[in-house]
Amino acid sequence: MTINQPPLQPTPAGALRFNTDSSKLEYYDGNQWVNVTSTSPEVQTGGTRGIKMGGGYPNGTDETNYLNVSTTGFTADFGNLTFSGGRLINAGFSSRINAFVAGGGTFPGNAYQNIIQTHEFASTGDFNDFGNLSSIRNEMSNLSDATRGVLGLGYPGTNDGIEYITMSSQGDSVDFGDRSTASSGAGTMQSPTRGVFSAGELAASPYAVTNVMQYLTISTLGNTADFGDAVTAVRYPAATSNAVRGVQALGGSPNTHINAIEYITMATLGDAIDFGDLVASNIGFGGGAFASPTRAVFSVGNNTDTDYIQIMTTGNAVDWGDLRDDQGGGSGGCSNGHGGLG
């Protein structure tokens, strides 16, 4: 005899249900029900693909490289950004299909850009124009779910502004809300519902850094709220996430760079916890970070070294391999398997 029982309360994270209204399978991420996607990086690109865009401190480069997060080895040439003067300290984000990069500029000269560019993950080639930010920006902090890219505006005039785009619809960014702490060069992590800005450089004083973490709900509009504190106050950390856990490494205060890794649980609030250390010791700032549902890869920013961790464990990183060439720090990074995609 079959006995129907009411669902568990509260709903446990990871629970599944079939939504009879939308005819879609959904899972509970700890905050709300999220569609189970029917596409995957394995179908698209043979595994989660990460793209490292621009960087090259101090001179800046327009080159982009790509890697397979689930393997080890060397990055390969992907193409170029359309702004040939270089895209230093830009910020990357992505949908399952397309990679995006916004802002950035050249150094010296401070030729900052308001350009948003994109390219599909599944093929290689030069990036194409998508639209524009409301103003020229450098040191941005961007994140995304499967639908929307959220853009934390950075320098000049370090501020608290947030803008967003709908990634499937070409056009300019529009206002989202404000961050509770005005900063530039923060790290970003995301689940399918929530985005977190972590640490960064404060507006109040040049090179003053913060360990404040703040969050927003990606599908809404509004201001951020307090999440907790990072272990260390830094600017330009490399951060990424799967749907459950966010991880952050690197960064400086301002020029004493660290190799420590820390993590948060995306569905809860609270302070970050020590994870372990990177292998690389000769590290810089603003290296790219790329995530699959199981692994995070960090390029260390000061040379060609690239390390990886298993996100749901703790411990020290393992050598992944090397960049195709030394792009240095200040690069944007994204993947087609990060936590905002489920």
N, C-alpha and C positions, 0 to 999 in steps of 0.2 A: 504494500500500500504506500503511495506517495503522499508525503505530508508537506504542504507548502509552509514555509517559515518566512517571517518578515526579514528584510535585509538587516545586516549588522549595523548598529548605531554606536558611535559615529562611524561613517563609512571609512574603511581602511584604505590607505594609499595603495594603489595597484589593483583595486577591485575593478571588475569588468561588468558591462551591461550592454544590451542591445537597445538602442533608442528607436522605438517604433514610429516616432514622428519623422525622424530624419533617415531612417533605415540604415544607420551606421553603428558600428561597434565602437564603444567608448570605454576609456579607463579613467579612474579617479586619481589625480596627481597629488592629492592632499589638500587641494583648494577647490577644485571644480572638475566636472567631467570634460574630457578632451577626446576628440576623434582619434581613433587608431588610423594612421595613415596607410594608404595602399601602395605607396611608392617607397623606394629605399635607395640608399647610396649604392648598394650592391648591384641593383638593376641599372642605375644611371651610369655609374663610373667604375664599376668593379670593386667597390669599397669606398669608404668615406674619403673624400678628397679635400685636402686643405690647400688654400691659396694664400701665399705671402705676397703682399702688394706694396710696392714702393719701398720707402725707407732709405737706407744708405747714408746715415749720419756720418760726417757733417755736411756732405755735399748734396745728397738727395739723388734718387734714381727713379726712373719710370718703369723699371723691369718688374715682372711678376714671375714667381716660381710656384710649382705645385708639388704635392706629395700625397702618398697614400698613407693615411693615419694608421692603418692596421698592419703595415709592413715596416721594415727598416731599410735604410739605404741612403740615396741621394735625391734631392729635389731635381726637378726638370723644368726647362723653360716653358712658361705658359703663354707669354705675350707681353704687351706693353700697355701702360696707361696712356691715354691720349694727350695728357699734358706733359710735353717732353722735357720740361724744366726740372722734373722730379717731384715726388709726392712724399715729403718727409712728415712724420708724425700725423699721418692720416688715420682713419679708423674704418675697419671692415665689418660687414654684417652680411647676412645671407638668408635666402629662402632655400627650399630643397633643390630648386632648379638653378637659381642665379646667385652669383657673388656680387657684392656691391662695395664701393669705396667712396668715402665722402671727405671733403676738406683736404687739408695738408698744404704743403708748399715747399719752397726752396730755402736753403740756408747756406751761406749768408744771403742777405737781401730781403728775407721775410716776404717773399712773393706768395702770399696765402691765396687759397682758391675757395670758391663756393660751389665747385663742380661735384655732382654725384654721377658716378659711372658704374657700368654693370657689364657682366659677361656670364654666359651659361657655364656651369661646371663641366658639362659633358664633352665639351670640345675646347681646344686651345685657340688663342688668338688675342688680338688687341681689344681692350675694353671700349665700350661705346657710351655715348652720352645718355643719361637718364633724365636729368633735371638739375635744379640748382637749390642750394641752401638760401635762406633769407639774407645771409651776409657771408663775407669771406671768413673762414675759420681754420684754425690749426689746433692740434692737441685735443681732438674730439674723442668722445666715448660713446660708441654705438652698440646697439643690441637689437635682437629681432625674435619674433616667433615665426610661424610659417607664412604669415600674411603681411605683417607690418614691420617696418624698420623704424626704430626709435633712436634719435640722434641727440646726444648730450653735447650742446655747443661748448666750445673751448675758447682758446685764445684767438685774437686779442680781446682785451677787456674781459678777462676771465669772468664768467657769469653763470647764472643758474638756469638758463634757457634750455628747453627741450622742444624739438620738432620731430615730425614723423612723416613717413611716406607709406603708401600702399604699394608693395613691391611688384604687384602684377599690373600696375597702371602707371605708365610713364608720366612724370610731372615733377613739379617743385615740392619741397617740403613745406609743411604747415605747422602751426603752433600746437603743442601737446600740453604744456604746463611748465612748471618750474621745479628745480631741485631745491631741497631744503638747505643744502650747503653749496655755495657757488665754488666750483673748482674746474680745473682742466686736467687732462691727462689721467683720468680715472680708469680703472679696469672695469670690465663689464661681464656679467654672467646672466644666463637666462634659462627659465623653464618654459613650457608652453603657455603659462599664464603670467609669470612674474619676471621682471628684469631688475637686476641689482647693479648699482654703481658703487665701486669700492675704491677708497683712498683717493689720491690725486693731489694736485697743487692748489693752494688756496689763493684767492684774489687779494687777501689783505696785505700780504707781504711777498716779495719775490722769493721763490724757492721755499716758502713755508709749506709744509706738507701735512696731510691729515690722514687719520685711519678710519674716518667715519664711513659707514656703509648705509646706503639708502635704497629704497625699492619703490617700484610702481607696478601697476597692473597693465600689461601691454595693450590689451584690447579696449581699454578705456581712455579717457582724457583726464588730466588732473596733475596734481603735484606729488612729489615723492614723500615717503614717510621713513622714519628711522628703522633700520634693519638690525644694527649692532655695530661692532667695531672690528676692523681688521687687526691681526696680530701686530703688524708693523705699519707705521705711517710712511708711505712712499708716494712718489709720482711715477707715472708711466709703467705701472705693473703690466704683465702679460696675464690675462685672465680668460677663462672659458668654462664650459660646463656641459654635463649631460642633463637629462631631465630631473635628476634627483640632487646632484651635488655640484657646487661650483668650486673651482680651484684657481688659485692665483699664485704667481711667482714673479721674481725679478723686481725691478723698480729701484729707485734711489732716493736719497734724502740729503741733498739733491744729487750728489755725485758719488756717494758711497753706496755702491750697488750690492744687493743681497742675492743669495742663491736659495733662500728659504722658500718652501711651498706651504700654503695654508689652504683650508677648505671651509665651506659652509654647506648646510643643508637648505636647499632652495625653498622648500615648503614651510619652513619654520622661521622664526626670528631669533637672533642671538649673535654672539661674537664668533669670529673665525677661530679655527683650531689648527695647531701645527700639523702638517702632513709629512714633511721630510725635507730633503734638500735636492737640488739639481746636481748632476754629475759635474757640469762645467764650472770652473772656478774663474776663468777670465770672462766675466759677464758684463753686459752693458744695460741699457734701458730700452723699453719699448719693443721687445722682441715679439714676434707673432705667436699666437696660441691657437691651436686647432683641436677640435674634439670630435670623437665618435661617441656612441652610447657607452663605450667601455674605456676608451683611452684618451688621454690628452697629450699633445705634443707641443713643446716649447722650443722656439728658436731663441738663443740666449742674447741676441742683440749686439754683441761686440765682435763676433767672429762667425765662422760657419757652423759652430757646434749646435746640435739639435738633440734634445732629450725627451723622454716620454715617461708617463706614469699610467698605472691602472687606476681609474678615477675612484672606484669603490673600495680601494684598499688604502693603507697608509704606508709610508716608507720612502726611501730615497729613489730618485729617478734612475732610469737606465738610458744609455746612449742610443739614440735613434739613428744617427748618421750625420750627414752634413748638407748644408745648403750648396746649391750649384756654384754660387759665387758669394763673396762676402758682401752682403747688402747692409751690414751694420744694423743699428737700432732705428727706431722710429717708423716701423712698418705696420701696415694694417694686416690683419689675418682673419680668415673665416673658413668655415667648412660646410658641407652639405649633410652633416650628421650631428650638429650641436643640439644642446638640450632644449632650445626653443622650438625645435621641430618635432619633439615628442620622442 
